[in-house]
């Protein structure tokens, strides 16, 4: 299994231009209700997103 790649909101938006920073921040703000908590690590105020878990979450939303 590959080690997780953690990205900031800015880095994730740059890597996946289909998602703007504001849209990613909205997803993160609502992560308790949309299930994105599994892809997020928060250390203090720093929020990091596990890229592999984020992509898996996106794929799971396709079926919803």
PyMOL Python script that loads the backbone (N, CA, C, O; Angstrom):
from pymol import cmd

cmd.read_pdbstr("""\
ATOM      1  N   UNK A   1       0.841  -1.181   0.000  1.00  0.00           N
ATOM      2  CA  UNK A   1       0.000   0.000   0.000  1.00  0.00           C
ATOM      3  C   UNK A   1       0.881   1.238   0.000  1.00  0.00           C
ATOM      4  O   UNK A   1       1.905   1.275   0.682  1.00  0.00           O
ATOM      5  N   UNK A   2       0.492   2.237  -0.752  1.00  0.00           N
ATOM      6  CA  UNK A   2       1.266   3.473  -0.830  1.00  0.00           C
ATOM      7  C   UNK A   2       1.051   4.309   0.418  1.00  0.00           C
ATOM      8  O   UNK A   2      -0.022   4.292   1.020  1.00  0.00           O
ATOM      9  N   UNK A   3       2.099   5.047   0.797  1.00  0.00           N
ATOM     10  CA  UNK A   3       1.959   5.983   1.903  1.00  0.00           C
ATOM     11  C   UNK A   3       1.033   7.099   1.473  1.00  0.00           C
ATOM     12  O   UNK A   3       1.043   7.497   0.308  1.00  0.00           O
ATOM     13  N   UNK A   4       0.226   7.615   2.400  1.00  0.00           N
ATOM     14  CA  UNK A   4      -0.690   8.696   2.030  1.00  0.00           C
ATOM     15  C   UNK A   4       0.052   9.964   1.647  1.00  0.00           C
ATOM     16  O   UNK A   4       1.100  10.282   2.209  1.00  0.00           O
ATOM     17  N   UNK A   5      -0.499  10.674   0.696  1.00  0.00           N
ATOM     18  CA  UNK A   5       0.025  11.970   0.263  1.00  0.00           C
ATOM     19  C   UNK A   5      -0.913  13.019   0.826  1.00  0.00           C
ATOM     20  O   UNK A   5      -2.071  13.103   0.415  1.00  0.00           O
ATOM     21  N   UNK A   6      -0.426  13.820   1.765  1.00  0.00           N
ATOM     22  CA  UNK A   6      -1.249  14.852   2.377  1.00  0.00           C
ATOM     23  C   UNK A   6      -1.035  16.175   1.671  1.00  0.00           C
ATOM     24  O   UNK A   6       0.100  16.594   1.442  1.00  0.00           O
ATOM     25  N   UNK A   7      -2.142  16.833   1.324  1.00  0.00           N
ATOM     26  CA  UNK A   7      -2.101  18.097   0.602  1.00  0.00           C
ATOM     27  C   UNK A   7      -2.916  19.144   1.335  1.00  0.00           C
ATOM     28  O   UNK A   7      -3.890  18.822   2.017  1.00  0.00           O
ATOM     29  N   UNK A   8      -2.518  20.391   1.194  1.00  0.00           N
ATOM     30  CA  UNK A   8      -3.328  21.492   1.698  1.00  0.00           C
ATOM     31  C   UNK A   8      -4.459  21.746   0.705  1.00  0.00           C
ATOM     32  O   UNK A   8      -4.473  21.180  -0.388  1.00  0.00           O
ATOM     33  N   UNK A   9      -5.397  22.591   1.090  1.00  0.00           N
ATOM     34  CA  UNK A   9      -6.506  22.941   0.199  1.00  0.00           C
ATOM     35  C   UNK A   9      -5.952  23.554  -1.084  1.00  0.00           C
ATOM     36  O   UNK A   9      -6.407  23.226  -2.179  1.00  0.00           O
ATOM     37  N   UNK A  10      -4.977  24.438  -0.948  1.00  0.00           N
ATOM     38  CA  UNK A  10      -4.387  25.106  -2.120  1.00  0.00           C
ATOM     39  C   UNK A  10      -3.728  24.090  -3.054  1.00  0.00           C
ATOM     40  O   UNK A  10      -3.897  24.156  -4.272  1.00  0.00           O
ATOM     41  N   UNK A  11      -2.979  23.156  -2.480  1.00  0.00           N
ATOM     42  CA  UNK A  11      -2.298  22.146  -3.292  1.00  0.00           C
ATOM     43  C   UNK A  11      -3.294  21.223  -3.981  1.00  0.00           C
ATOM     44  O   UNK A  11      -3.104  20.855  -5.140  1.00  0.00           O
ATOM     45  N   UNK A  12      -4.355  20.848  -3.270  1.00  0.00           N
ATOM     46  CA  UNK A  12      -5.364  19.970  -3.863  1.00  0.00           C
ATOM     47  C   UNK A  12      -6.086  20.666  -5.009  1.00  0.00           C
ATOM     48  O   UNK A  12      -6.349  20.052  -6.043  1.00  0.00           O
ATOM     49  N   UNK A  13      -6.410  21.956  -4.827  1.00  0.00           N
ATOM     50  CA  UNK A  13      -7.075  22.718  -5.888  1.00  0.00           C
ATOM     51  C   UNK A  13      -6.168  22.865  -7.107  1.00  0.00           C
ATOM     52  O   UNK A  13      -6.646  22.837  -8.242  1.00  0.00           O
ATOM     53  N   UNK A  14      -4.864  23.020  -6.881  1.00  0.00           N
ATOM     54  CA  UNK A  14      -3.929  23.138  -7.999  1.00  0.00           C
ATOM     55  C   UNK A  14      -3.801  21.811  -8.749  1.00  0.00           C
ATOM     56  O   UNK A  14      -3.671  21.791  -9.973  1.00  0.00           O
ATOM     57  N   UNK A  15      -3.838  20.710  -8.006  1.00  0.00           N
ATOM     58  CA  UNK A  15      -3.682  19.393  -8.624  1.00  0.00           C
ATOM     59  C   UNK A  15      -4.958  18.934  -9.327  1.00  0.00           C
ATOM     60  O   UNK A  15      -4.902  18.226 -10.332  1.00  0.00           O
ATOM     61  N   UNK A  16      -6.119  19.347  -8.785  1.00  0.00           N
ATOM     62  CA  UNK A  16      -7.415  18.973  -9.347  1.00  0.00           C
ATOM     63  C   UNK A  16      -8.191  20.261  -9.660  1.00  0.00           C
ATOM     64  O   UNK A  16      -9.023  20.686  -8.859  1.00  0.00           O
ATOM     65  N   UNK A  17      -7.930  20.880 -10.808  1.00  0.00           N
ATOM     66  CA  UNK A  17      -8.549  22.181 -11.117  1.00  0.00           C
ATOM     67  C   UNK A  17     -10.073  22.144 -11.262  1.00  0.00           C
ATOM     68  O   UNK A  17     -10.704  23.197 -11.354  1.00  0.00           O
ATOM     69  N   UNK A  18     -10.662  20.975 -11.283  1.00  0.00           N
ATOM     70  CA  UNK A  18     -12.123  20.896 -11.328  1.00  0.00           C
ATOM     71  C   UNK A  18     -12.734  21.415 -10.029  1.00  0.00           C
ATOM     72  O   UNK A  18     -13.919  21.747  -9.985  1.00  0.00           O
ATOM     73  N   UNK A  19     -11.925  21.483  -8.972  1.00  0.00           N
ATOM     74  CA  UNK A  19     -12.390  21.949  -7.670  1.00  0.00           C
ATOM     75  C   UNK A  19     -11.679  23.239  -7.307  1.00  0.00           C
ATOM     76  O   UNK A  19     -10.451  23.280  -7.228  1.00  0.00           O
ATOM     77  N   UNK A  20     -12.449  24.285  -7.087  1.00  0.00           N
ATOM     78  CA  UNK A  20     -11.861  25.559  -6.659  1.00  0.00           C
ATOM     79  C   UNK A  20     -11.574  25.486  -5.159  1.00  0.00           C
ATOM     80  O   UNK A  20     -12.113  24.630  -4.457  1.00  0.00           O
ATOM     81  N   UNK A  21     -10.727  26.386  -4.678  1.00  0.00           N
ATOM     82  CA  UNK A  21     -10.448  26.439  -3.248  1.00  0.00           C
ATOM     83  C   UNK A  21     -11.719  26.671  -2.436  1.00  0.00           C
ATOM     84  O   UNK A  21     -11.927  25.990  -1.431  1.00  0.00           O
ATOM     85  N   UNK A  22     -12.587  27.626  -2.845  1.00  0.00           N
ATOM     86  CA  UNK A  22     -13.825  27.809  -2.066  1.00  0.00           C
ATOM     87  C   UNK A  22     -14.705  26.557  -2.029  1.00  0.00           C
ATOM     88  O   UNK A  22     -15.306  26.259  -0.997  1.00  0.00           O
ATOM     89  N   UNK A  23     -14.788  25.825  -3.135  1.00  0.00           N
ATOM     90  CA  UNK A  23     -15.627  24.622  -3.130  1.00  0.00           C
ATOM     91  C   UNK A  23     -15.022  23.545  -2.225  1.00  0.00           C
ATOM     92  O   UNK A  23     -15.753  22.835  -1.533  1.00  0.00           O
ATOM     93  N   UNK A  24     -13.706  23.422  -2.227  1.00  0.00           N
ATOM     94  CA  UNK A  24     -13.052  22.467  -1.325  1.00  0.00           C
ATOM     95  C   UNK A  24     -13.256  22.873   0.132  1.00  0.00           C
ATOM     96  O   UNK A  24     -13.509  22.025   0.987  1.00  0.00           O
ATOM     97  N   UNK A  25     -13.145  24.166   0.410  1.00  0.00           N
ATOM     98  CA  UNK A  25     -13.366  24.640   1.785  1.00  0.00           C
ATOM     99  C   UNK A  25     -14.807  24.378   2.221  1.00  0.00           C
ATOM    100  O   UNK A  25     -15.040  24.045   3.382  1.00  0.00           O
ATOM    101  N   UNK A  26     -15.769  24.520   1.324  1.00  0.00           N
ATOM    102  CA  UNK A  26     -17.159  24.219   1.647  1.00  0.00           C
ATOM    103  C   UNK A  26     -17.311  22.736   1.968  1.00  0.00           C
ATOM    104  O   UNK A  26     -17.986  22.372   2.931  1.00  0.00           O
ATOM    105  N   UNK A  27     -16.677  21.873   1.156  1.00  0.00           N
ATOM    106  CA  UNK A  27     -16.726  20.430   1.422  1.00  0.00           C
ATOM    107  C   UNK A  27     -16.126  20.112   2.786  1.00  0.00           C
ATOM    108  O   UNK A  27     -16.667  19.300   3.537  1.00  0.00           O
ATOM    109  N   UNK A  28     -14.997  20.761   3.101  1.00  0.00           N
ATOM    110  CA  UNK A  28     -14.341  20.526   4.387  1.00  0.00           C
ATOM    111  C   UNK A  28     -15.188  21.036   5.549  1.00  0.00           C
ATOM    112  O   UNK A  28     -15.264  20.386   6.591  1.00  0.00           O
ATOM    113  N   UNK A  29     -15.821  22.185   5.380  1.00  0.00           N
ATOM    114  CA  UNK A  29     -16.663  22.743   6.427  1.00  0.00           C
ATOM    115  C   UNK A  29     -17.823  21.796   6.745  1.00  0.00           C
ATOM    116  O   UNK A  29     -18.253  21.701   7.895  1.00  0.00           O
ATOM    117  N   UNK A  30     -18.322  21.105   5.736  1.00  0.00           N
ATOM    118  CA  UNK A  30     -19.459  20.193   5.889  1.00  0.00           C
ATOM    119  C   UNK A  30     -19.037  18.727   5.976  1.00  0.00           C
ATOM    120  O   UNK A  30     -19.853  17.838   5.736  1.00  0.00           O
ATOM    121  N   UNK A  31     -17.793  18.465   6.311  1.00  0.00           N
ATOM    122  CA  UNK A  31     -17.276  17.087   6.277  1.00  0.00           C
ATOM    123  C   UNK A  31     -17.975  16.149   7.249  1.00  0.00           C
ATOM    124  O   UNK A  31     -17.987  14.939   7.022  1.00  0.00           O
ATOM    125  N   UNK A  32     -18.552  16.666   8.317  1.00  0.00           N
ATOM    126  CA  UNK A  32     -19.267  15.800   9.264  1.00  0.00           C
ATOM    127  C   UNK A  32     -20.528  15.216   8.632  1.00  0.00           C
ATOM    128  O   UNK A  32     -20.918  14.093   8.955  1.00  0.00           O
ATOM    129  N   UNK A  33     -21.158  15.954   7.750  1.00  0.00           N
ATOM    130  CA  UNK A  33     -22.403  15.474   7.139  1.00  0.00           C
ATOM    131  C   UNK A  33     -22.192  14.815   5.782  1.00  0.00           C
ATOM    132  O   UNK A  33     -23.022  14.012   5.356  1.00  0.00           O
ATOM    133  N   UNK A  34     -21.088  15.139   5.088  1.00  0.00           N
ATOM    134  CA  UNK A  34     -20.896  14.565   3.752  1.00  0.00           C
ATOM    135  C   UNK A  34     -19.943  13.365   3.741  1.00  0.00           C
ATOM    136  O   UNK A  34     -19.715  12.771   2.687  1.00  0.00           O
ATOM    137  N   UNK A  35     -19.385  13.002   4.901  1.00  0.00           N
ATOM    138  CA  UNK A  35     -18.541  11.818   4.986  1.00  0.00           C
ATOM    139  C   UNK A  35     -17.086  12.027   4.637  1.00  0.00           C
ATOM    140  O   UNK A  35     -16.339  11.055   4.529  1.00  0.00           O
ATOM    141  N   UNK A  36     -16.662  13.259   4.457  1.00  0.00           N
ATOM    142  CA  UNK A  36     -15.282  13.534   4.059  1.00  0.00           C
ATOM    143  C   UNK A  36     -14.299  13.456   5.233  1.00  0.00           C
ATOM    144  O   UNK A  36     -13.092  13.594   5.032  1.00  0.00           O
ATOM    145  N   UNK A  37     -14.793  13.239   6.437  1.00  0.00           N
ATOM    146  CA  UNK A  37     -13.922  13.199   7.613  1.00  0.00           C
ATOM    147  C   UNK A  37     -12.826  12.144   7.498  1.00  0.00           C
ATOM    148  O   UNK A  37     -11.755  12.304   8.083  1.00  0.00           O
ATOM    149  N   UNK A  38     -13.076  11.070   6.755  1.00  0.00           N
ATOM    150  CA  UNK A  38     -12.082   9.998   6.629  1.00  0.00           C
ATOM    151  C   UNK A  38     -10.849  10.441   5.845  1.00  0.00           C
ATOM    152  O   UNK A  38      -9.802   9.798   5.925  1.00  0.00           O
ATOM    153  N   UNK A  39     -10.963  11.531   5.091  1.00  0.00           N
ATOM    154  CA  UNK A  39      -9.846  11.995   4.265  1.00  0.00           C
ATOM    155  C   UNK A  39      -9.129  13.200   4.862  1.00  0.00           C
ATOM    156  O   UNK A  39      -8.196  13.726   4.255  1.00  0.00           O
ATOM    157  N   UNK A  40      -9.554  13.643   6.042  1.00  0.00           N
ATOM    158  CA  UNK A  40      -9.027  14.890   6.603  1.00  0.00           C
ATOM    159  C   UNK A  40      -8.259  14.628   7.882  1.00  0.00           C
ATOM    160  O   UNK A  40      -8.693  13.873   8.751  1.00  0.00           O
ATOM    161  N   UNK A  41      -7.098  15.276   7.976  1.00  0.00           N
ATOM    162  CA  UNK A  41      -6.301  15.284   9.199  1.00  0.00           C
ATOM    163  C   UNK A  41      -6.145  16.736   9.597  1.00  0.00           C
ATOM    164  O   UNK A  41      -5.700  17.567   8.805  1.00  0.00           O
ATOM    165  N   UNK A  42      -6.519  17.037  10.841  1.00  0.00           N
ATOM    166  CA  UNK A  42      -6.388  18.413  11.322  1.00  0.00           C
ATOM    167  C   UNK A  42      -5.435  18.430  12.507  1.00  0.00           C
ATOM    168  O   UNK A  42      -5.627  17.718  13.493  1.00  0.00           O
ATOM    169  N   UNK A  43      -4.406  19.257  12.388  1.00  0.00           N
ATOM    170  CA  UNK A  43      -3.428  19.443  13.446  1.00  0.00           C
ATOM    171  C   UNK A  43      -3.467  20.920  13.806  1.00  0.00           C
ATOM    172  O   UNK A  43      -2.944  21.760  13.073  1.00  0.00           O
ATOM    173  N   UNK A  44      -4.079  21.229  14.921  1.00  0.00           N
ATOM    174  CA  UNK A  44      -4.286  22.629  15.259  1.00  0.00           C
ATOM    175  C   UNK A  44      -5.211  23.258  14.233  1.00  0.00           C
ATOM    176  O   UNK A  44      -6.316  22.770  13.993  1.00  0.00           O
ATOM    177  N   UNK A  45      -4.751  24.344  13.631  1.00  0.00           N
ATOM    178  CA  UNK A  45      -5.544  24.999  12.581  1.00  0.00           C
ATOM    179  C   UNK A  45      -5.222  24.468  11.190  1.00  0.00           C
ATOM    180  O   UNK A  45      -5.927  24.768  10.227  1.00  0.00           O
ATOM    181  N   UNK A  46      -4.161  23.682  11.085  1.00  0.00           N
ATOM    182  CA  UNK A  46      -3.735  23.148   9.791  1.00  0.00           C
ATOM    183  C   UNK A  46      -4.617  21.985   9.380  1.00  0.00           C
ATOM    184  O   UNK A  46      -4.768  21.015  10.122  1.00  0.00           O
ATOM    185  N   UNK A  47      -5.200  22.086   8.193  1.00  0.00           N
ATOM    186  CA  UNK A  47      -6.056  21.029   7.651  1.00  0.00           C
ATOM    187  C   UNK A  47      -5.346  20.412   6.463  1.00  0.00           C
ATOM    188  O   UNK A  47      -4.985  21.104   5.511  1.00  0.00           O
ATOM    189  N   UNK A  48      -5.149  19.101   6.527  1.00  0.00           N
ATOM    190  CA  UNK A  48      -4.505  18.364   5.438  1.00  0.00           C
ATOM    191  C   UNK A  48      -5.475  17.321   4.910  1.00  0.00           C
ATOM    192  O   UNK A  48      -6.254  16.739   5.664  1.00  0.00           O
ATOM    193  N   UNK A  49      -5.417  17.094   3.610  1.00  0.00           N
ATOM    194  CA  UNK A  49      -6.311  16.143   2.964  1.00  0.00           C
ATOM    195  C   UNK A  49      -5.479  14.988   2.415  1.00  0.00           C
ATOM    196  O   UNK A  49      -4.507  15.195   1.688  1.00  0.00           O
ATOM    197  N   UNK A  50      -5.874  13.781   2.775  1.00  0.00           N
ATOM    198  CA  UNK A  50      -5.248  12.571   2.242  1.00  0.00           C
ATOM    199  C   UNK A  50      -5.766  12.408   0.813  1.00  0.00           C
ATOM    200  O   UNK A  50      -6.951  12.153   0.600  1.00  0.00           O
ATOM    201  N   UNK A  51      -4.876  12.556  -0.151  1.00  0.00           N
ATOM    202  CA  UNK A  51      -5.281  12.559  -1.562  1.00  0.00           C
ATOM    203  C   UNK A  51      -5.982  11.265  -1.966  1.00  0.00           C
ATOM    204  O   UNK A  51      -7.020  11.306  -2.627  1.00  0.00           O
ATOM    205  N   UNK A  52      -5.428  10.122  -1.578  1.00  0.00           N
ATOM    206  CA  UNK A  52      -6.035   8.840  -1.957  1.00  0.00           C
ATOM    207  C   UNK A  52      -7.425   8.685  -1.353  1.00  0.00           C
ATOM    208  O   UNK A  52      -8.342   8.205  -2.019  1.00  0.00           O
ATOM    209  N   UNK A  53      -7.585   9.089  -0.089  1.00  0.00           N
ATOM    210  CA  UNK A  53      -8.886   8.992   0.566  1.00  0.00           C
ATOM    211  C   UNK A  53      -9.881   9.965  -0.068  1.00  0.00           C
ATOM    212  O   UNK A  53     -11.069   9.659  -0.167  1.00  0.00           O
ATOM    213  N   UNK A  54      -9.400  11.140  -0.498  1.00  0.00           N
ATOM    214  CA  UNK A  54     -10.269  12.118  -1.158  1.00  0.00           C
ATOM    215  C   UNK A  54     -10.790  11.553  -2.479  1.00  0.00           C
ATOM    216  O   UNK A  54     -11.981  11.662  -2.772  1.00  0.00           O
ATOM    217  N   UNK A  55      -9.918  10.956  -3.269  1.00  0.00           N
ATOM    218  CA  UNK A  55     -10.332  10.367  -4.549  1.00  0.00           C
ATOM    219  C   UNK A  55     -11.309   9.210  -4.307  1.00  0.00           C
ATOM    220  O   UNK A  55     -12.286   9.063  -5.040  1.00  0.00           O
ATOM    221  N   UNK A  56     -11.049   8.396  -3.289  1.00  0.00           N
ATOM    222  CA  UNK A  56     -11.964   7.295  -2.960  1.00  0.00           C
ATOM    223  C   UNK A  56     -13.326   7.850  -2.538  1.00  0.00           C
ATOM    224  O   UNK A  56     -14.365   7.297  -2.899  1.00  0.00           O
ATOM    225  N   UNK A  57     -13.316   8.949  -1.768  1.00  0.00           N
ATOM    226  CA  UNK A  57     -14.572   9.578  -1.366  1.00  0.00           C
ATOM    227  C   UNK A  57     -15.324  10.101  -2.585  1.00  0.00           C
ATOM    228  O   UNK A  57     -16.542   9.949  -2.670  1.00  0.00           O
ATOM    229  N   UNK A  58     -14.610  10.717  -3.531  1.00  0.00           N
ATOM    230  CA  UNK A  58     -15.254  11.193  -4.754  1.00  0.00           C
ATOM    231  C   UNK A  58     -15.923  10.060  -5.507  1.00  0.00           C
ATOM    232  O   UNK A  58     -17.060  10.183  -5.963  1.00  0.00           O
ATOM    233  N   UNK A  59     -15.206   8.957  -5.631  1.00  0.00           N
ATOM    234  CA  UNK A  59     -15.751   7.795  -6.349  1.00  0.00           C
ATOM    235  C   UNK A  59     -16.973   7.236  -5.637  1.00  0.00           C
ATOM    236  O   UNK A  59     -17.905   6.774  -6.296  1.00  0.00           O
ATOM    237  N   UNK A  60     -16.992   7.266  -4.330  1.00  0.00           N
ATOM    238  CA  UNK A  60     -18.147   6.759  -3.596  1.00  0.00           C
ATOM    239  C   UNK A  60     -19.353   7.679  -3.761  1.00  0.00           C
ATOM    240  O   UNK A  60     -20.493   7.224  -3.665  1.00  0.00           O
ATOM    241  N   UNK A  61     -19.117   8.960  -4.007  1.00  0.00           N
ATOM    242  CA  UNK A  61     -20.203   9.914  -4.215  1.00  0.00           C
ATOM    243  C   UNK A  61     -20.890   9.695  -5.553  1.00  0.00           C
ATOM    244  O   UNK A  61     -22.050  10.069  -5.730  1.00  0.00           O
ATOM    245  N   UNK A  62     -20.183   9.098  -6.483  1.00  0.00           N
ATOM    246  CA  UNK A  62     -20.749   8.837  -7.813  1.00  0.00           C
ATOM    247  C   UNK A  62     -21.989   7.950  -7.702  1.00  0.00           C
ATOM    248  O   UNK A  62     -22.954   8.117  -8.447  1.00  0.00           O
ATOM    249  N   UNK A  63     -21.946   7.011  -6.764  1.00  0.00           N
ATOM    250  CA  UNK A  63     -23.057   6.086  -6.589  1.00  0.00           C
ATOM    251  C   UNK A  63     -24.201   6.707  -5.803  1.00  0.00           C
ATOM    252  O   UNK A  63     -25.336   6.238  -5.879  1.00  0.00           O
ATOM    253  N   UNK A  64     -23.907   7.761  -5.049  1.00  0.00           N
ATOM    254  CA  UNK A  64     -24.936   8.375  -4.195  1.00  0.00           C
ATOM    255  C   UNK A  64     -25.912   9.216  -4.988  1.00  0.00           C
ATOM    256  O   UNK A  64     -26.833   9.797  -4.415  1.00  0.00           O
TER     257      UNK A  64
END
""", "prot")
cmd.dss("prot")
cmd.show_as("cartoon", "prot")
cmd.util.cbc("prot")
cmd.orient("prot")
